[in-house]
Amino acid sequence: MRGSLGKLVAGSLSLAGRWQKQQLRRLNVHEYQGAELMSKYGINVPKGVAVSSVEEVKETVRSVFPNEKEIVVKSQILAGGRGLGTFKSGLQGGVHIVKTEEVADIAGKMLGQILVTKQTGPQGKIVSKVYLCQKLSLVNEMYFAITLDRKTAGPLIIACRKGGTSIEDLAEKFPDMIIKVPIDVFKGITDEDAAKVVDGLAPKGADRSASIEQVKKLYQLFCESDCTLLEINPIAETSDNQLVAADAKLNFDDNAAFRQKEIFALRDPSQEDPREVDAAKADLNYIGLDGEIGCMVNGAGLAMATMDIIKLHGGTPANFLDVGGNASESQVVEAFKILTSDDKVKAILVNIFGGIMKCDVIASGIVNAAKQVALKVPVVVRLEGTNVDQGKRILKESGMTLITAEDLDDAAEKAVKAAAH
C-alpha cells in the first residue's frame, strides 16, 4: 500500500505474517488508470496523459499542453514512495515538476529505467510509462482513503487535514489528526457521513456541498468497482477552490474479476513477479518468497504447515505453491519449471497428501518435469495417501536421485540439510 495505509487501520500480524509475504487478493492499477476511472465518476482530476516514448512526450506537450509553462512528470510503477525514490541510473525522484521545454529530457531519463522506492525493495520496478500532468496551483494538501475494515465489517473512510508524503509518520506523531468514518454497507454513505469526512479534511475555501458530493462519488466508485482500497494522497484544494484528486491509488478485489472485466483488462504483468504471472496462467496458487527451499504442496493448509516446519528446522521457504486437489500432470510440470527458474532455490521439497490428488499423478509429473527441466538442486519427496505405492514405484523406477522422507518433519529436516550443502 502506498504510504503504509495498514498502519492507519487497527490490526495485528500473526507470527507467520512477520516473516512471510502475505497473499494479497487484489489487482493494482497505475495512477493514470485510476485517474481515468475517477474522471468517469465525475471526480475532479488534473488533466493528464500517459506516454511511453520520448516522441509521444513531445507530441503530447505540443497538442495537449500548448500553453503550459510547467508540467508534472510522474513515473508510473505499481508502488508508492515514487517522489522520494531513486533510479538505478542515479536520477533522484520519480516525480518532477519541470519547465515545458525540459519535459522530454526528464521523461527520457525515466522511461525504461528502474526506480527503487521504499515499497519496491532493492530490485526496484521498471518505468514503462510516464504520466504528464497539468501543474495545478494547490493551496492545501490533504489525505483521503477508503479501505475495508474488519472491525466495523465494512468500508472505512479515512481523512486527514494534512496530506502529501509519509502519512504513516503523521499518523504516528499526531493520531488525533486522522478521522475515521465507518460506512454502513447496507445503508450506503449518508450526507452526514460525507460531511464528517469533509470536516476531517478541513478544506480552507472549497465549497462544502460540492466537497460532500465529491466524497459521495468516491464512495460510489469504491463500491461499484469492487475496490479493496482507494487512496488519494494528496487530495488537494486548488486556488479556484476546487477539491481535486492529485493522486490515484486503487486496488480491486481479484474475486470480482468476473464482473469487472474492463478494469481487470488493465492489469500490467510487467510490474508483477514473473513467476506469479506464469503460475496464474497454469492455474496454480503461487506466491514468491525470499527463502532457499522451493515448496510444492497440495492444499493451502498443508502449504502453510510445510512453510512453518521448514522455518522450525532453520530454513526459509522460497515460495508458497499449492497445486490444489485436482492438478494435472502438466500443471505439476509447470510448477517444477517455476520452482527451478528461481536462482535462490537450493532444494525443492515436494509434500503431497493424496486425497483427491493422486500420488501417482504427482510422481509422473515430477519424473516428466525432471526430463524437461535440468534439475540441478536436490529434491526431497514425501508422498502419502491415494495411490501412494504406485507413486513411490514410479519415482523409484525413474532412476532419479531423490531424497525420500517418511513424514513432514523428516521431509523438512532433510530439505534444510540438502539446501545447506
Contacts in CASP RR format, 6 or more apart in sequence:
PFRMAT RR
TARGET T0000
AUTHOR 0000-0000-0000
METHOD contacts of the structure
MODEL  1
MRGSLGKLVAGSLSLAGRWQKQQLRRLNVHEYQGAELMSKYGINVPKGVA
VSSVEEVKETVRSVFPNEKEIVVKSQILAGGRGLGTFKSGLQGGVHIVKT
EEVADIAGKMLGQILVTKQTGPQGKIVSKVYLCQKLSLVNEMYFAITLDR
KTAGPLIIACRKGGTSIEDLAEKFPDMIIKVPIDVFKGITDEDAAKVVDG
LAPKGADRSASIEQVKKLYQLFCESDCTLLEINPIAETSDNQLVAADAKL
NFDDNAAFRQKEIFALRDPSQEDPREVDAAKADLNYIGLDGEIGCMVNGA
GLAMATMDIIKLHGGTPANFLDVGGNASESQVVEAFKILTSDDKVKAILV
NIFGGIMKCDVIASGIVNAAKQVALKVPVVVRLEGTNVDQGKRILKESGM
TLITAEDLDDAAEKAVKAAAH
1 229 0 8 1.000
1 231 0 8 1.000
1 249 0 8 1.000
1 251 0 8 1.000
2 79 0 8 1.000
2 80 0 8 1.000
2 81 0 8 1.000
2 119 0 8 1.000
2 231 0 8 1.000
2 233 0 8 1.000
2 249 0 8 1.000
3 80 0 8 1.000
3 81 0 8 1.000
3 119 0 8 1.000
3 165 0 8 1.000
3 166 0 8 1.000
3 167 0 8 1.000
3 168 0 8 1.000
3 231 0 8 1.000
3 233 0 8 1.000
4 167 0 8 1.000
4 168 0 8 1.000
5 145 0 8 1.000
5 147 0 8 1.000
5 158 0 8 1.000
5 167 0 8 1.000
5 168 0 8 1.000
5 229 0 8 1.000
5 231 0 8 1.000
6 147 0 8 1.000
7 168 0 8 1.000
7 171 0 8 1.000
7 172 0 8 1.000
8 145 0 8 1.000
8 158 0 8 1.000
8 167 0 8 1.000
8 168 0 8 1.000
8 171 0 8 1.000
8 178 0 8 1.000
8 180 0 8 1.000
9 147 0 8 1.000
9 149 0 8 1.000
9 156 0 8 1.000
9 158 0 8 1.000
10 151 0 8 1.000
11 150 0 8 1.000
16 304 0 8 1.000
16 307 0 8 1.000
16 308 0 8 1.000
19 311 0 8 1.000
19 316 0 8 1.000
20 289 0 8 1.000
20 307 0 8 1.000
20 317 0 8 1.000
20 320 0 8 1.000
21 287 0 8 1.000
21 288 0 8 1.000
21 289 0 8 1.000
21 290 0 8 1.000
23 287 0 8 1.000
23 320 0 8 1.000
24 251 0 8 1.000
25 228 0 8 1.000
25 253 0 8 1.000
25 254 0 8 1.000
25 255 0 8 1.000
26 228 0 8 1.000
26 229 0 8 1.000
26 251 0 8 1.000
26 252 0 8 1.000
26 253 0 8 1.000
26 254 0 8 1.000
27 251 0 8 1.000
27 252 0 8 1.000
27 253 0 8 1.000
27 254 0 8 1.000
27 257 0 8 1.000
27 263 0 8 1.000
27 264 0 8 1.000
27 266 0 8 1.000
27 267 0 8 1.000
28 78 0 8 1.000
28 250 0 8 1.000
28 251 0 8 1.000
28 271 0 8 1.000
29 37 0 8 1.000
29 78 0 8 1.000
29 250 0 8 1.000
29 251 0 8 1.000
29 252 0 8 1.000
29 263 0 8 1.000
29 266 0 8 1.000
29 267 0 8 1.000
29 268 0 8 1.000
30 50 0 8 1.000
30 76 0 8 1.000
30 77 0 8 1.000
30 78 0 8 1.000
30 129 0 8 1.000
30 131 0 8 1.000
30 266 0 8 1.000
30 268 0 8 1.000
31 74 0 8 1.000
31 76 0 8 1.000
31 131 0 8 1.000
31 247 0 8 1.000
31 248 0 8 1.000
31 249 0 8 1.000
32 48 0 8 1.000
32 49 0 8 1.000
32 50 0 8 1.000
32 76 0 8 1.000
32 129 0 8 1.000
32 131 0 8 1.000
32 248 0 8 1.000
33 248 0 8 1.000
33 250 0 8 1.000
33 266 0 8 1.000
34 248 0 8 1.000
34 250 0 8 1.000
35 45 0 8 1.000
35 46 0 8 1.000
35 48 0 8 1.000
35 131 0 8 1.000
35 245 0 8 1.000
35 248 0 8 1.000
37 221 0 8 1.000
37 225 0 8 1.000
37 248 0 8 1.000
37 250 0 8 1.000
37 263 0 8 1.000
38 45 0 8 1.000
38 218 0 8 1.000
38 221 0 8 1.000
38 245 0 8 1.000
38 248 0 8 1.000
39 45 0 8 1.000
41 217 0 8 1.000
41 218 0 8 1.000
41 220 0 8 1.000
41 221 0 8 1.000
42 217 0 8 1.000
43 214 0 8 1.000
43 217 0 8 1.000
43 218 0 8 1.000
43 221 0 8 1.000
43 245 0 8 1.000
44 214 0 8 1.000
44 242 0 8 1.000
44 243 0 8 1.000
44 244 0 8 1.000
44 245 0 8 1.000
45 244 0 8 1.000
45 245 0 8 1.000
45 248 0 8 1.000
46 72 0 8 1.000
46 133 0 8 1.000
46 134 0 8 1.000
46 136 0 8 1.000
46 244 0 8 1.000
46 246 0 8 1.000
47 64 0 8 1.000
47 65 0 8 1.000
47 133 0 8 1.000
47 134 0 8 1.000
48 64 0 8 1.000
48 131 0 8 1.000
48 132 0 8 1.000
48 133 0 8 1.000
48 134 0 8 1.000
49 60 0 8 1.000
49 64 0 8 1.000
49 131 0 8 1.000
49 132 0 8 1.000
50 76 0 8 1.000
50 129 0 8 1.000
50 130 0 8 1.000
50 131 0 8 1.000
50 132 0 8 1.000
51 57 0 8 1.000
51 60 0 8 1.000
51 107 0 8 1.000
51 129 0 8 1.000
51 130 0 8 1.000
51 132 0 8 1.000
52 111 0 8 1.000
52 128 0 8 1.000
52 129 0 8 1.000
52 130 0 8 1.000
53 111 0 8 1.000
54 104 0 8 1.000
54 107 0 8 1.000
54 108 0 8 1.000
54 111 0 8 1.000
57 103 0 8 1.000
57 104 0 8 1.000
57 107 0 8 1.000
57 108 0 8 1.000
57 130 0 8 1.000
57 132 0 8 1.000
58 104 0 8 1.000
60 132 0 8 1.000
61 71 0 8 1.000
61 100 0 8 1.000
61 103 0 8 1.000
61 104 0 8 1.000
61 132 0 8 1.000
64 132 0 8 1.000
65 71 0 8 1.000
65 100 0 8 1.000
65 132 0 8 1.000
65 134 0 8 1.000
68 100 0 8 1.000
68 134 0 8 1.000
68 135 0 8 1.000
69 99 0 8 1.000
69 100 0 8 1.000
70 97 0 8 1.000
70 98 0 8 1.000
70 99 0 8 1.000
70 100 0 8 1.000
70 135 0 8 1.000
71 97 0 8 1.000
71 98 0 8 1.000
71 100 0 8 1.000
71 103 0 8 1.000
71 132 0 8 1.000
71 133 0 8 1.000
71 134 0 8 1.000
71 135 0 8 1.000
72 95 0 8 1.000
72 96 0 8 1.000
72 97 0 8 1.000
72 132 0 8 1.000
72 133 0 8 1.000
72 134 0 8 1.000
72 135 0 8 1.000
73 95 0 8 1.000
73 96 0 8 1.000
73 97 0 8 1.000
73 98 0 8 1.000
73 103 0 8 1.000
73 106 0 8 1.000
73 107 0 8 1.000
73 110 0 8 1.000
73 130 0 8 1.000
73 131 0 8 1.000
73 132 0 8 1.000
74 82 0 8 1.000
74 94 0 8 1.000
74 95 0 8 1.000
74 130 0 8 1.000
74 131 0 8 1.000
74 132 0 8 1.000
74 133 0 8 1.000
75 82 0 8 1.000
75 94 0 8 1.000
75 95 0 8 1.000
75 110 0 8 1.000
75 115 0 8 1.000
75 127 0 8 1.000
75 130 0 8 1.000
75 131 0 8 1.000
76 127 0 8 1.000
76 128 0 8 1.000
76 129 0 8 1.000
76 130 0 8 1.000
76 131 0 8 1.000
77 115 0 8 1.000
77 117 0 8 1.000
77 120 0 8 1.000
77 124 0 8 1.000
77 125 0 8 1.000
77 126 0 8 1.000
77 127 0 8 1.000
77 271 0 8 1.000
78 125 0 8 1.000
78 268 0 8 1.000
78 271 0 8 1.000
78 272 0 8 1.000
79 117 0 8 1.000
79 119 0 8 1.000
79 120 0 8 1.000
79 124 0 8 1.000
79 125 0 8 1.000
80 117 0 8 1.000
80 118 0 8 1.000
80 119 0 8 1.000
80 249 0 8 1.000
81 117 0 8 1.000
81 118 0 8 1.000
81 119 0 8 1.000
81 165 0 8 1.000
82 93 0 8 1.000
82 94 0 8 1.000
82 95 0 8 1.000
82 115 0 8 1.000
82 117 0 8 1.000
83 93 0 8 1.000
83 94 0 8 1.000
83 95 0 8 1.000
83 117 0 8 1.000
83 165 0 8 1.000
84 93 0 8 1.000
84 117 0 8 1.000
84 118 0 8 1.000
84 165 0 8 1.000
85 92 0 8 1.000
85 93 0 8 1.000
85 94 0 8 1.000
85 115 0 8 1.000
85 116 0 8 1.000
85 117 0 8 1.000
85 118 0 8 1.000
86 92 0 8 1.000
86 93 0 8 1.000
86 115 0 8 1.000
86 116 0 8 1.000
87 93 0 8 1.000
87 94 0 8 1.000
87 109 0 8 1.000
87 110 0 8 1.000
87 113 0 8 1.000
87 114 0 8 1.000
87 115 0 8 1.000
87 116 0 8 1.000
87 127 0 8 1.000
88 113 0 8 1.000
88 114 0 8 1.000
88 115 0 8 1.000
88 116 0 8 1.000
88 124 0 8 1.000
89 109 0 8 1.000
89 113 0 8 1.000
89 114 0 8 1.000
91 109 0 8 1.000
91 110 0 8 1.000
91 113 0 8 1.000
93 115 0 8 1.000
94 110 0 8 1.000
94 115 0 8 1.000
94 127 0 8 1.000
96 106 0 8 1.000
97 135 0 8 1.000
98 106 0 8 1.000
103 132 0 8 1.000
107 130 0 8 1.000
107 132 0 8 1.000
110 127 0 8 1.000
110 130 0 8 1.000
111 127 0 8 1.000
111 128 0 8 1.000
111 129 0 8 1.000
111 130 0 8 1.000
112 126 0 8 1.000
112 127 0 8 1.000
112 128 0 8 1.000
113 126 0 8 1.000
113 127 0 8 1.000
114 123 0 8 1.000
114 124 0 8 1.000
114 125 0 8 1.000
114 126 0 8 1.000
114 127 0 8 1.000
115 124 0 8 1.000
115 125 0 8 1.000
115 126 0 8 1.000
115 127 0 8 1.000
116 122 0 8 1.000
116 123 0 8 1.000
116 124 0 8 1.000
117 124 0 8 1.000
125 271 0 8 1.000
126 270 0 8 1.000
126 271 0 8 1.000
128 268 0 8 1.000
128 270 0 8 1.000
136 236 0 8 1.000
136 238 0 8 1.000
136 244 0 8 1.000
136 246 0 8 1.000
137 238 0 8 1.000
137 239 0 8 1.000
138 234 0 8 1.000
138 236 0 8 1.000
138 237 0 8 1.000
138 238 0 8 1.000
138 239 0 8 1.000
138 244 0 8 1.000
138 246 0 8 1.000
139 204 0 8 1.000
139 236 0 8 1.000
139 237 0 8 1.000
139 238 0 8 1.000
139 239 0 8 1.000
140 203 0 8 1.000
140 204 0 8 1.000
140 236 0 8 1.000
140 237 0 8 1.000
141 162 0 8 1.000
141 163 0 8 1.000
141 164 0 8 1.000
141 234 0 8 1.000
141 235 0 8 1.000
141 236 0 8 1.000
141 246 0 8 1.000
142 159 0 8 1.000
142 160 0 8 1.000
142 161 0 8 1.000
142 162 0 8 1.000
142 163 0 8 1.000
142 201 0 8 1.000
142 202 0 8 1.000
142 203 0 8 1.000
142 234 0 8 1.000
142 235 0 8 1.000
142 236 0 8 1.000
142 237 0 8 1.000
143 158 0 8 1.000
143 159 0 8 1.000
143 160 0 8 1.000
143 162 0 8 1.000
143 163 0 8 1.000
143 164 0 8 1.000
143 167 0 8 1.000
143 170 0 8 1.000
143 232 0 8 1.000
143 233 0 8 1.000
143 234 0 8 1.000
143 235 0 8 1.000
144 157 0 8 1.000
144 158 0 8 1.000
144 159 0 8 1.000
144 197 0 8 1.000
144 201 0 8 1.000
144 215 0 8 1.000
144 218 0 8 1.000
144 231 0 8 1.000
144 232 0 8 1.000
144 233 0 8 1.000
144 235 0 8 1.000
144 245 0 8 1.000
145 157 0 8 1.000
145 158 0 8 1.000
145 229 0 8 1.000
145 230 0 8 1.000
145 231 0 8 1.000
145 232 0 8 1.000
145 233 0 8 1.000
146 155 0 8 1.000
146 156 0 8 1.000
146 157 0 8 1.000
146 158 0 8 1.000
146 218 0 8 1.000
146 219 0 8 1.000
146 222 0 8 1.000
146 227 0 8 1.000
146 229 0 8 1.000
146 230 0 8 1.000
146 231 0 8 1.000
147 155 0 8 1.000
147 156 0 8 1.000
147 158 0 8 1.000
147 228 0 8 1.000
147 229 0 8 1.000
147 230 0 8 1.000
147 231 0 8 1.000
148 154 0 8 1.000
148 155 0 8 1.000
148 156 0 8 1.000
148 228 0 8 1.000
148 229 0 8 1.000
149 155 0 8 1.000
149 156 0 8 1.000
149 182 0 8 1.000
152 182 0 8 1.000
153 185 0 8 1.000
154 182 0 8 1.000
154 183 0 8 1.000
154 185 0 8 1.000
155 182 0 8 1.000
155 183 0 8 1.000
155 185 0 8 1.000
155 219 0 8 1.000
155 222 0 8 1.000
155 223 0 8 1.000
156 180 0 8 1.000
156 181 0 8 1.000
156 182 0 8 1.000
156 183 0 8 1.000
157 180 0 8 1.000
157 181 0 8 1.000
157 182 0 8 1.000
157 183 0 8 1.000
157 193 0 8 1.000
157 197 0 8 1.000
157 215 0 8 1.000
157 219 0 8 1.000
158 178 0 8 1.000
158 179 0 8 1.000
158 180 0 8 1.000
158 181 0 8 1.000
159 178 0 8 1.000
159 179 0 8 1.000
159 181 0 8 1.000
159 197 0 8 1.000
159 198 0 8 1.000
159 200 0 8 1.000
159 201 0 8 1.000
160 167 0 8 1.000
160 170 0 8 1.000
160 171 0 8 1.000
160 177 0 8 1.000
160 178 0 8 1.000
160 179 0 8 1.000
160 200 0 8 1.000
160 201 0 8 1.000
161 177 0 8 1.000
161 200 0 8 1.000
161 201 0 8 1.000
161 202 0 8 1.000
162 170 0 8 1.000
162 177 0 8 1.000
163 170 0 8 1.000
163 233 0 8 1.000
163 234 0 8 1.000
163 235 0 8 1.000
164 233 0 8 1.000
164 234 0 8 1.000
165 233 0 8 1.000
167 233 0 8 1.000
170 177 0 8 1.000
170 178 0 8 1.000
171 177 0 8 1.000
171 178 0 8 1.000
179 196 0 8 1.000
179 197 0 8 1.000
179 199 0 8 1.000
179 200 0 8 1.000
181 193 0 8 1.000
181 196 0 8 1.000
181 197 0 8 1.000
183 189 0 8 1.000
183 193 0 8 1.000
183 219 0 8 1.000
188 219 0 8 1.000
188 223 0 8 1.000
189 215 0 8 1.000
189 216 0 8 1.000
189 219 0 8 1.000
189 220 0 8 1.000
191 212 0 8 1.000
191 216 0 8 1.000
194 212 0 8 1.000
194 213 0 8 1.000
194 215 0 8 1.000
194 216 0 8 1.000
194 219 0 8 1.000
195 208 0 8 1.000
195 212 0 8 1.000
197 215 0 8 1.000
198 208 0 8 1.000
198 211 0 8 1.000
198 212 0 8 1.000
198 215 0 8 1.000
201 211 0 8 1.000
201 235 0 8 1.000
203 211 0 8 1.000
203 237 0 8 1.000
203 243 0 8 1.000
204 237 0 8 1.000
205 237 0 8 1.000
205 241 0 8 1.000
206 237 0 8 1.000
206 241 0 8 1.000
206 242 0 8 1.000
206 243 0 8 1.000
207 241 0 8 1.000
210 242 0 8 1.000
210 243 0 8 1.000
211 243 0 8 1.000
214 243 0 8 1.000
218 230 0 8 1.000
218 232 0 8 1.000
218 245 0 8 1.000
221 227 0 8 1.000
221 230 0 8 1.000
222 230 0 8 1.000
225 250 0 8 1.000
225 252 0 8 1.000
225 260 0 8 1.000
225 263 0 8 1.000
226 252 0 8 1.000
226 253 0 8 1.000
226 256 0 8 1.000
226 259 0 8 1.000
226 260 0 8 1.000
227 250 0 8 1.000
227 251 0 8 1.000
227 252 0 8 1.000
227 253 0 8 1.000
228 251 0 8 1.000
228 252 0 8 1.000
228 253 0 8 1.000
229 249 0 8 1.000
229 250 0 8 1.000
229 251 0 8 1.000
230 249 0 8 1.000
230 250 0 8 1.000
231 247 0 8 1.000
231 249 0 8 1.000
231 250 0 8 1.000
232 245 0 8 1.000
232 246 0 8 1.000
232 247 0 8 1.000
232 248 0 8 1.000
232 249 0 8 1.000
233 247 0 8 1.000
233 249 0 8 1.000
234 246 0 8 1.000
234 247 0 8 1.000
235 243 0 8 1.000
235 244 0 8 1.000
235 245 0 8 1.000
235 246 0 8 1.000
235 247 0 8 1.000
236 243 0 8 1.000
236 244 0 8 1.000
236 246 0 8 1.000
237 243 0 8 1.000
237 244 0 8 1.000
238 244 0 8 1.000
252 260 0 8 1.000
252 263 0 8 1.000
252 264 0 8 1.000
257 264 0 8 1.000
269 277 0 8 1.000
273 288 0 8 1.000
275 286 0 8 1.000
275 288 0 8 1.000
275 319 0 8 1.000
275 338 0 8 1.000
275 341 0 8 1.000
275 342 0 8 1.000
276 286 0 8 1.000
276 287 0 8 1.000
276 288 0 8 1.000
278 334 0 8 1.000
278 337 0 8 1.000
278 338 0 8 1.000
279 285 0 8 1.000
279 286 0 8 1.000
279 321 0 8 1.000
279 334 0 8 1.000
279 335 0 8 1.000
279 338 0 8 1.000
280 286 0 8 1.000
282 330 0 8 1.000
282 331 0 8 1.000
282 334 0 8 1.000
282 335 0 8 1.000
282 338 0 8 1.000
283 331 0 8 1.000
284 321 0 8 1.000
284 322 0 8 1.000
284 323 0 8 1.000
284 324 0 8 1.000
284 327 0 8 1.000
284 331 0 8 1.000
284 334 0 8 1.000
284 335 0 8 1.000
284 338 0 8 1.000
285 300 0 8 1.000
285 320 0 8 1.000
285 321 0 8 1.000
285 322 0 8 1.000
285 323 0 8 1.000
285 324 0 8 1.000
286 319 0 8 1.000
286 320 0 8 1.000
286 321 0 8 1.000
286 322 0 8 1.000
286 335 0 8 1.000
286 338 0 8 1.000
287 319 0 8 1.000
287 320 0 8 1.000
287 321 0 8 1.000
288 318 0 8 1.000
288 319 0 8 1.000
288 320 0 8 1.000
288 342 0 8 1.000
289 316 0 8 1.000
289 317 0 8 1.000
289 318 0 8 1.000
289 319 0 8 1.000
289 320 0 8 1.000
290 316 0 8 1.000
290 318 0 8 1.000
290 344 0 8 1.000
291 315 0 8 1.000
291 316 0 8 1.000
291 317 0 8 1.000
291 318 0 8 1.000
291 344 0 8 1.000
292 315 0 8 1.000
292 316 0 8 1.000
292 318 0 8 1.000
292 344 0 8 1.000
292 345 0 8 1.000
292 346 0 8 1.000
292 347 0 8 1.000
292 419 0 8 1.000
293 310 0 8 1.000
293 315 0 8 1.000
293 316 0 8 1.000
293 317 0 8 1.000
293 318 0 8 1.000
293 345 0 8 1.000
293 346 0 8 1.000
293 347 0 8 1.000
293 348 0 8 1.000
293 349 0 8 1.000
293 415 0 8 1.000
293 416 0 8 1.000
293 419 0 8 1.000
294 317 0 8 1.000
294 318 0 8 1.000
294 319 0 8 1.000
294 321 0 8 1.000
294 339 0 8 1.000
294 342 0 8 1.000
294 345 0 8 1.000
294 347 0 8 1.000
294 348 0 8 1.000
294 349 0 8 1.000
295 303 0 8 1.000
295 306 0 8 1.000
295 307 0 8 1.000
295 310 0 8 1.000
295 317 0 8 1.000
295 318 0 8 1.000
295 319 0 8 1.000
295 320 0 8 1.000
295 321 0 8 1.000
295 348 0 8 1.000
295 349 0 8 1.000
295 351 0 8 1.000
296 321 0 8 1.000
296 323 0 8 1.000
296 332 0 8 1.000
296 335 0 8 1.000
296 336 0 8 1.000
296 339 0 8 1.000
296 348 0 8 1.000
296 349 0 8 1.000
296 350 0 8 1.000
296 351 0 8 1.000
296 352 0 8 1.000
297 303 0 8 1.000
297 306 0 8 1.000
297 321 0 8 1.000
297 322 0 8 1.000
297 323 0 8 1.000
297 350 0 8 1.000
297 351 0 8 1.000
297 352 0 8 1.000
298 322 0 8 1.000
298 323 0 8 1.000
298 324 0 8 1.000
298 325 0 8 1.000
298 327 0 8 1.000
298 352 0 8 1.000
298 353 0 8 1.000
298 354 0 8 1.000
298 357 0 8 1.000
298 362 0 8 1.000
299 322 0 8 1.000
299 323 0 8 1.000
299 324 0 8 1.000
299 325 0 8 1.000
300 322 0 8 1.000
302 322 0 8 1.000
302 351 0 8 1.000
302 353 0 8 1.000
303 320 0 8 1.000
303 321 0 8 1.000
303 322 0 8 1.000
304 320 0 8 1.000
305 408 0 8 1.000
306 317 0 8 1.000
306 349 0 8 1.000
306 351 0 8 1.000
306 408 0 8 1.000
306 412 0 8 1.000
307 317 0 8 1.000
307 320 0 8 1.000
309 408 0 8 1.000
309 409 0 8 1.000
309 412 0 8 1.000
310 316 0 8 1.000
310 317 0 8 1.000
310 349 0 8 1.000
310 412 0 8 1.000
310 415 0 8 1.000
310 416 0 8 1.000
311 317 0 8 1.000
312 412 0 8 1.000
313 412 0 8 1.000
313 413 0 8 1.000
313 415 0 8 1.000
313 416 0 8 1.000
314 416 0 8 1.000
315 416 0 8 1.000
315 419 0 8 1.000
318 339 0 8 1.000
318 342 0 8 1.000
318 344 0 8 1.000
318 345 0 8 1.000
319 338 0 8 1.000
319 339 0 8 1.000
319 342 0 8 1.000
321 335 0 8 1.000
321 338 0 8 1.000
321 339 0 8 1.000
323 331 0 8 1.000
323 332 0 8 1.000
323 335 0 8 1.000
323 357 0 8 1.000
323 362 0 8 1.000
324 357 0 8 1.000
325 355 0 8 1.000
325 356 0 8 1.000
325 357 0 8 1.000
326 356 0 8 1.000
326 357 0 8 1.000
327 335 0 8 1.000
327 357 0 8 1.000
327 361 0 8 1.000
327 362 0 8 1.000
328 361 0 8 1.000
329 361 0 8 1.000
329 364 0 8 1.000
329 365 0 8 1.000
329 368 0 8 1.000
332 361 0 8 1.000
332 362 0 8 1.000
332 364 0 8 1.000
332 365 0 8 1.000
332 366 0 8 1.000
332 368 0 8 1.000
332 369 0 8 1.000
333 365 0 8 1.000
333 368 0 8 1.000
333 369 0 8 1.000
333 372 0 8 1.000
335 369 0 8 1.000
336 348 0 8 1.000
336 365 0 8 1.000
336 366 0 8 1.000
336 369 0 8 1.000
336 370 0 8 1.000
336 372 0 8 1.000
336 373 0 8 1.000
336 375 0 8 1.000
337 369 0 8 1.000
337 372 0 8 1.000
337 373 0 8 1.000
339 345 0 8 1.000
339 348 0 8 1.000
340 348 0 8 1.000
340 373 0 8 1.000
340 374 0 8 1.000
340 375 0 8 1.000
340 376 0 8 1.000
340 377 0 8 1.000
345 377 0 8 1.000
346 377 0 8 1.000
346 418 0 8 1.000
346 419 0 8 1.000
346 420 0 8 1.000
347 377 0 8 1.000
347 378 0 8 1.000
347 379 0 8 1.000
347 380 0 8 1.000
347 415 0 8 1.000
347 416 0 8 1.000
347 418 0 8 1.000
347 419 0 8 1.000
348 377 0 8 1.000
348 378 0 8 1.000
348 379 0 8 1.000
348 380 0 8 1.000
348 415 0 8 1.000
349 379 0 8 1.000
349 380 0 8 1.000
349 382 0 8 1.000
349 411 0 8 1.000
349 412 0 8 1.000
349 415 0 8 1.000
350 362 0 8 1.000
350 366 0 8 1.000
350 379 0 8 1.000
350 380 0 8 1.000
350 381 0 8 1.000
350 382 0 8 1.000
350 383 0 8 1.000
351 382 0 8 1.000
351 408 0 8 1.000
351 411 0 8 1.000
352 359 0 8 1.000
352 362 0 8 1.000
352 382 0 8 1.000
352 383 0 8 1.000
352 384 0 8 1.000
353 384 0 8 1.000
353 385 0 8 1.000
354 362 0 8 1.000
354 383 0 8 1.000
354 384 0 8 1.000
354 385 0 8 1.000
354 386 0 8 1.000
354 387 0 8 1.000
354 388 0 8 1.000
355 385 0 8 1.000
355 386 0 8 1.000
356 386 0 8 1.000
357 386 0 8 1.000
358 386 0 8 1.000
358 387 0 8 1.000
359 383 0 8 1.000
359 384 0 8 1.000
359 385 0 8 1.000
359 386 0 8 1.000
359 387 0 8 1.000
359 388 0 8 1.000
359 390 0 8 1.000
359 391 0 8 1.000
359 392 0 8 1.000
360 387 0 8 1.000
360 390 0 8 1.000
360 391 0 8 1.000
360 394 0 8 1.000
361 387 0 8 1.000
362 383 0 8 1.000
362 391 0 8 1.000
363 383 0 8 1.000
363 390 0 8 1.000
363 391 0 8 1.000
363 392 0 8 1.000
363 394 0 8 1.000
363 395 0 8 1.000
364 391 0 8 1.000
364 394 0 8 1.000
366 379 0 8 1.000
366 381 0 8 1.000
366 395 0 8 1.000
366 400 0 8 1.000
367 394 0 8 1.000
367 395 0 8 1.000
367 398 0 8 1.000
367 400 0 8 1.000
369 375 0 8 1.000
370 398 0 8 1.000
370 400 0 8 1.000
375 400 0 8 1.000
377 418 0 8 1.000
377 419 0 8 1.000
378 401 0 8 1.000
378 403 0 8 1.000
378 418 0 8 1.000
378 419 0 8 1.000
378 421 0 8 1.000
379 400 0 8 1.000
379 402 0 8 1.000
379 403 0 8 1.000
380 402 0 8 1.000
380 403 0 8 1.000
380 404 0 8 1.000
380 405 0 8 1.000
380 411 0 8 1.000
380 414 0 8 1.000
380 415 0 8 1.000
380 418 0 8 1.000
381 395 0 8 1.000
381 402 0 8 1.000
381 403 0 8 1.000
381 404 0 8 1.000
381 405 0 8 1.000
381 411 0 8 1.000
382 404 0 8 1.000
382 405 0 8 1.000
382 406 0 8 1.000
382 407 0 8 1.000
382 408 0 8 1.000
382 410 0 8 1.000
382 411 0 8 1.000
383 391 0 8 1.000
383 392 0 8 1.000
383 395 0 8 1.000
384 407 0 8 1.000
392 404 0 8 1.000
395 402 0 8 1.000
395 404 0 8 1.000
403 414 0 8 1.000
403 415 0 8 1.000
403 418 0 8 1.000
405 411 0 8 1.000
405 414 0 8 1.000
END
